[in-house]
Amino acid sequence: MKQQSNPSAEGLNSDKPRWDNWHVRLPNPKDQQKIIDLFQRSGAKTKSDFVRPRLLDESFKIITVDKSAVEYYRKLSQLAAQIQNRHPL
């Protein structure tokens, strides 16, 4: 009788582990929320794209938008454009 192997955390059968499939648990809810927030702010399209640079020690960016400053920058840009139009270089 042929023995069937059951899928495990290491892969389809234990003598050939699958390294392309990773699972990570964050049991602390605060850690989970922090990772979710960082992922959403990162602009990464997938969780893999978000995690890969950290695991491989590559540089990465976290993009933040200060909503309170958006209106200020808009008005400042308008003012700078008005000044430039009045006093061309």
Number of C-alpha atoms within 10 A of each C-alpha: 3 4 5 7 9 9 10 11 12 14 16 13 14 13 8 9 13 14 8 6 9 10 5 5 6 10 8 8 9 10 11 13 12 11 15 13 11 16 18 17 14 16 14 15 10 10 11 10 13 19 14 12 13 11 8 8 8 8 7 12 11 11 10 11 8 7 8 8 9 11 11 11 11 11 11 12 12 12 12 11 12 11 11 11 10 8 8 6 5
